Amino acid sequence: MAVMKWYMNEDREMLQNAFREFAQTKVRPHVDQMEKEEADAGALLKEMGKLGFFALGKPEEYGGAGNDHVNVGLLMEELAKESYTVGFLALIQHMFIQEMIKCCSPEQIQKYAVPAMNGDIVLGLASCEPAGSMHFEGYSTKAIRDGDTWVINGNKCLITEVDVADVFIVSALTGDHFDITTGEGYGTFIVPADTKGISIGHIENKVGWKGSRTGTIYFNDVRFPAENLIPTPMFLAPAHGLGGYYAALDLGGAERCLEKTTAILKERVQTGNRSLWDAHEAIRHNVADLTVKVSVFKNAVYSHMMNLTIGQADFIEDFALKMEGAKLLREISSECMILAGGAGMIYETGIERYYRDVQPSEVGCGCNKTALDWISALL
């Protein structure tokens, strides 16, 4: 009989089972379409919202389930076991809603954040430019106040859910000078995707995250009400908890890689009518070594989730987990492909996909190289 983990309780176990059932019955059947046809996951995201998944970790005053981030980690872990991409898309919906609740006016929260939390709309972030997502002074996208409206011109690249999102959070310069210490000259705006003047460009063909619909968005005299300016500009600093949620995705992917690989090793019989698992002590030790690393990382991830819940997590801890999680999943997926032999290299086995999906995670939502520089500045 399995012993319940230290961070688990009966309520969390019930939630984990619900997340696992959703991942296996809803996400798993959609993976092939995402991988082969770049099919979007918008319907899955809305269904998650309607099931209350995006209410996790949100304030009760807005219909949220309260400040328990362990539950959010469990959701990310279970989704990533079936699809890192769907887990990532759920992660950014969670973060966008969370940041809107922190930065938006009460009216904006009710009009946009709450519907996103309830699965009525999908949010997208139009921030990244060729100069870099957080190199604000290099932005070419400008917003100009014109009476009771704002007008945006420019373009954004590498935008996730670019042709799926119902509403965009758009970052733009609002003046000729940007002050990095005060944020003056920078603004974030809520812009519905059907606003006149918005057009969608090329959808990128990426190494991983198939179905995340990454592409370019153009703003040509896009005009919208002045009330859509978010009072406290979003994303001037990395979103709180972002790194830990990425780590939960890496954890889920690593667990599933090991599970698939171990099954192959125990089933594949070679000479002597013995399985690879039974015949090679070195293989068993290799898998055991990887399992130890996953076990240690799992405790680190949920320790961080507990710290988030009680307000004691810090930036270094958060982004350290994002960086180390990517390293771990890359190592495990690479090793598992080798251990499984030829079976590990083919698409149908479902191992190589985790190796592909961890590559964009290194640069998504802030490059891990940049995060290391941020961490060094705090030392």
C-alpha positions in Angstrom: 0.0 0.0 0.0 1.4 3.3 -1.1 2.2 5.9 1.6 0.6 9.3 1.1 3.2 12.0 0.3 3.9 14.6 3.0 2.3 17.4 0.9 -0.9 15.4 0.1 -4.2 15.0 1.9 -7.5 13.5 1.0 -8.8 16.6 -0.8 -5.7 16.9 -2.8 -5.7 13.2 -3.7 -9.3 13.6 -5.0 -8.2 16.6 -7.1 -5.2 14.8 -8.4 -7.4 11.9 -9.5 -9.7 14.3 -11.3 -6.7 16.0 -13.0 -5.4 12.6 -14.0 -8.7 11.4 -15.4 -9.1 14.6 -17.4 -5.5 14.3 -18.8 -6.0 10.7 -19.8 -9.5 11.0 -21.2 -9.5 14.5 -22.8 -5.9 15.5 -23.4 -4.4 12.1 -24.5 -6.8 11.7 -27.4 -6.0 15.2 -28.7 -2.2 14.9 -28.7 -1.9 13.3 -32.1 -3.8 16.1 -33.7 -1.7 18.7 -32.0 1.6 17.0 -33.0 0.6 16.2 -36.6 -1.8 19.0 -37.5 -0.9 21.8 -35.1 -4.5 21.5 -33.8 -5.1 24.0 -31.1 -6.1 23.2 -27.5 -8.6 26.1 -27.0 -11.5 23.8 -26.3 -9.5 21.9 -23.7 -8.6 25.1 -21.9 -12.2 26.3 -21.8 -13.3 22.9 -20.5 -10.6 23.1 -17.8 -12.0 26.5 -16.8 -15.6 25.2 -16.6 -14.4 22.3 -14.4 -12.8 24.8 -12.0 -9.2 24.0 -12.7 -8.3 27.7 -13.2 -10.0 28.7 -10.0 -7.2 27.0 -8.1 -4.8 29.4 -6.4 -7.2 32.3 -7.0 -8.9 34.6 -4.4 -12.3 33.4 -3.2 -13.7 36.9 -3.6 -13.6 36.4 -7.3 -14.9 32.9 -7.3 -11.5 31.3 -6.8 -10.7 28.2 -4.8 -8.3 29.9 -2.4 -4.5 30.3 -2.1 -3.4 26.6 -2.3 -0.7 26.4 -4.9 0.0 22.7 -4.2 -3.2 22.0 -6.1 -2.0 24.0 -9.1 1.3 22.1 -9.1 -0.6 18.8 -9.1 -2.6 20.0 -12.1 0.5 20.9 -14.1 2.2 17.6 -13.2 -0.8 15.5 -14.3 -1.3 17.4 -17.6 2.3 17.2 -18.5 2.3 13.4 -18.2 0.1 13.4 -21.3 1.1 16.6 -23.0 3.7 19.1 -21.9 2.2 21.5 -24.4 -1.3 21.4 -22.9 0.2 21.7 -19.5 2.2 24.8 -20.6 -1.0 26.3 -22.1 -2.8 25.7 -18.8 0.1 27.2 -17.0 0.0 30.5 -18.9 -3.8 30.8 -18.6 -3.3 30.4 -14.8 -0.6 33.0 -14.7 -2.4 35.5 -16.9 -5.5 35.3 -14.7 -3.4 35.5 -11.5 -1.5 38.6 -12.7 -4.7 40.3 -13.9 -6.3 39.8 -10.5 -3.2 41.5 -9.0 -2.9 44.4 -11.5 -6.3 45.1 -13.1 -9.2 47.3 -11.8 -12.1 45.5 -10.1 -14.2 46.2 -13.3 -11.5 44.7 -15.5 -11.2 41.6 -13.3 -15.0 41.0 -13.5 -15.1 41.6 -17.3 -12.0 39.6 -18.3 -10.2 37.7 -15.6 -13.3 36.0 -14.1 -14.6 34.8 -17.5 -11.1 33.4 -18.3 -11.1 31.6 -14.9 -14.5 30.2 -15.7 -13.6 28.9 -19.2 -15.6 31.4 -21.2 -12.6 33.0 -22.9 -8.9 32.2 -23.7 -6.3 34.8 -22.8 -3.2 35.6 -24.9 -0.1 37.7 -24.1 1.2 39.9 -26.9 4.5 41.0 -25.5 7.5 39.5 -27.2 9.3 41.5 -30.0 12.5 40.8 -31.9 14.3 42.9 -29.3 13.2 40.5 -26.6 10.1 40.1 -24.5 11.5 42.1 -21.6 13.8 44.5 -23.5 11.1 47.1 -23.2 13.2 50.1 -24.4 13.7 48.2 -27.6 10.0 47.8 -28.3 8.7 49.1 -31.6 5.0 48.7 -30.6 3.6 52.0 -29.4 0.4 53.1 -27.8 -0.8 56.7 -28.1 -3.7 58.2 -26.1 -6.3 59.9 -28.3 -9.1 61.4 -26.2 -11.1 58.6 -24.7 -9.3 55.9 -26.6 -5.8 54.4 -27.1 -4.4 53.5 -30.5 -1.7 50.8 -30.9 0.6 50.3 -33.8 3.3 47.7 -34.2 3.8 43.9 -34.2 4.6 41.1 -31.8 6.4 37.8 -32.5 6.4 34.3 -31.0 3.0 34.9 -29.5 1.4 31.7 -28.0 -2.3 31.0 -28.9 -2.0 33.8 -31.4 -5.0 32.7 -33.5 -6.9 31.1 -30.6 -7.0 33.8 -27.9 -10.2 35.7 -27.5 -8.5 38.6 -25.6 -4.9 39.8 -25.7 -2.9 41.5 -23.0 -0.7 43.8 -25.1 2.5 45.4 -23.9 3.5 48.7 -25.6 5.5 51.8 -25.0 3.4 54.8 -24.2 6.0 57.6 -24.6 9.4 58.4 -26.1 11.3 57.4 -23.0 11.1 54.2 -20.9 12.2 54.4 -17.3 13.2 50.9 -16.1 13.1 51.9 -12.4 9.5 53.3 -12.4 8.0 51.7 -15.5 7.1 55.1 -16.9 6.6 55.0 -20.6 5.3 51.4 -20.6 1.8 50.1 -20.4 -0.3 46.9 -20.7 -3.7 46.9 -22.3 -6.6 44.6 -22.7 -7.5 44.2 -26.3 -10.2 41.8 -27.6 -8.9 39.7 -30.5 -11.7 40.8 -32.9 -10.8 44.5 -32.5 -10.5 46.2 -35.9 -6.9 46.5 -37.1 -5.6 43.2 -35.6 -4.2 40.6 -38.1 -2.4 37.3 -37.6 0.7 36.4 -39.5 2.7 33.2 -39.9 2.3 30.2 -37.5 5.8 29.0 -36.6 6.9 25.4 -37.0 8.7 24.7 -33.8 10.8 21.8 -32.5 8.3 21.2 -29.7 5.1 22.6 -28.2 3.1 21.5 -31.2 -0.4 22.9 -31.1 0.5 26.0 -29.0 -0.1 28.1 -32.1 2.9 30.4 -31.9 3.0 33.2 -34.4 3.1 36.9 -35.2 0.4 39.5 -34.6 0.1 42.9 -36.2 -1.6 46.0 -34.9 -2.6 48.6 -37.5 -4.3 51.6 -35.9 -6.0 49.4 -33.3 -8.3 51.6 -31.3 -10.0 50.7 -28.1 -11.4 52.4 -24.9 -9.1 54.2 -22.5 -10.6 52.1 -19.7 -8.7 49.0 -21.1 -5.4 50.3 -19.8 -4.4 48.1 -16.9 -3.7 50.4 -13.9 -0.7 48.5 -12.7 1.4 47.5 -15.7 1.8 43.8 -15.9 5.0 41.8 -16.5 7.6 44.4 -15.6 9.0 41.7 -13.4 8.7 37.9 -13.9 5.4 36.5 -12.7 5.4 35.2 -9.2 5.4 31.3 -9.1 6.1 31.0 -12.9 9.3 29.0 -12.4 7.8 26.5 -10.0 4.9 25.7 -12.3 7.3 25.0 -15.1 9.1 22.7 -12.7 5.9 20.8 -12.1 5.5 20.3 -15.9 9.1 19.0 -16.0 8.3 16.7 -13.1 5.3 15.2 -14.8 7.2 14.7 -18.1 10.1 13.1 -16.4 7.8 10.7 -14.5 6.0 9.6 -17.6 9.3 9.1 -19.5 10.5 6.8 -16.9 7.2 5.0 -16.7 7.1 4.4 -20.5 10.8 3.4 -20.6 10.6 0.9 -17.7 7.6 -0.8 -19.3 9.5 -1.2 -22.6 12.5 -2.6 -20.8 10.4 -5.1 -18.9 8.5 -6.2 -22.0 11.2 -6.4 -24.6 12.7 -9.9 -24.6 16.0 -10.7 -26.3 18.3 -13.7 -26.3 17.9 -16.2 -23.4 14.2 -15.4 -23.2 14.9 -12.7 -20.7 13.7 -9.1 -20.8 16.2 -6.3 -21.1 15.3 -5.4 -17.5 16.0 -8.8 -16.1 19.1 -9.4 -18.2 21.0 -6.1 -17.5 21.8 -4.9 -14.1 23.4 -1.8 -15.6 20.0 -0.8 -17.2 18.2 -1.3 -13.9 20.8 0.9 -12.1 20.5 3.5 -14.7 16.8 3.7 -14.3 17.2 3.7 -10.5 19.6 6.6 -10.7 17.1 8.6 -12.8 14.3 7.7 -10.4 16.3 9.0 -7.5 16.8 12.4 -9.2 13.1 12.6 -9.9 12.2 11.8 -6.3 14.5 14.5 -5.0 13.2 17.0 -7.5 9.6 16.2 -6.7 10.1 17.1 -3.0 11.7 20.3 -4.1 8.8 21.2 -6.4 6.2 20.7 -3.7 8.2 22.3 -1.0 8.2 25.4 -3.3 4.4 25.1 -3.8 3.9 25.0 0.0 6.1 28.1 0.2 4.0 29.9 -2.4 0.9 29.0 -0.5 2.2 30.6 2.8 3.9 33.5 1.0 7.5 32.5 1.6 8.8 31.6 -1.9 11.4 33.9 -3.4 12.6 34.7 -6.9 15.8 32.6 -6.7 14.0 29.5 -5.5 11.3 30.0 -8.2 13.6 30.3 -11.2 16.1 27.8 -9.9 13.4 25.2 -10.2 12.6 26.3 -13.7 16.2 25.9 -14.7 16.9 22.7 -12.9 13.6 21.2 -14.1 14.5 21.7 -17.7 17.9 20.1 -17.1 16.4 17.1 -15.4 13.7 16.5 -18.1 16.3 16.9 -20.9 18.6 14.4 -19.2 15.8 11.9 -18.5 14.2 12.1 -21.9 17.5 11.7 -23.6 18.6 8.8 -21.4 15.2 7.1 -21.8 15.4 7.3 -25.6 18.7 5.5 -25.5 17.6 2.9 -22.9 14.5 2.1 -25.0 16.7 1.7 -28.0 15.1 2.1 -31.4 11.7 2.2 -29.8 12.6 5.3 -27.9 13.3 7.2 -31.1 10.0 6.8 -32.8 7.0 9.1 -32.4 4.5 6.4 -31.5 6.3 5.3 -28.4 5.8 8.8 -26.9 9.2 9.3 -25.3 10.9 11.5 -27.9 8.1 14.1 -27.6 9.3 15.0 -24.1 12.8 15.6 -25.4 11.4 18.0 -28.0 9.0 19.8 -25.7 11.7 20.6 -23.1 13.7 22.6 -25.6 11.3 25.5 -26.0 10.7 25.4 -22.2 14.2 26.7 -21.8 13.3 30.0 -23.5 9.5 30.2 -22.8 8.4 33.0 -20.4 12.0 34.1 -20.0 15.1 32.4 -21.2 16.8 30.3 -18.5 20.1 32.0 -19.5 18.5 35.4 -18.7 17.1 34.0 -15.5 20.6 33.0 -14.4 21.7 36.6 -15.0 18.8 37.9 -12.9 19.7 35.5 -10.1 23.4 36.6 -10.2 22.3 40.2 -9.8 20.6 39.3 -6.5 23.7 37.6 -5.0 
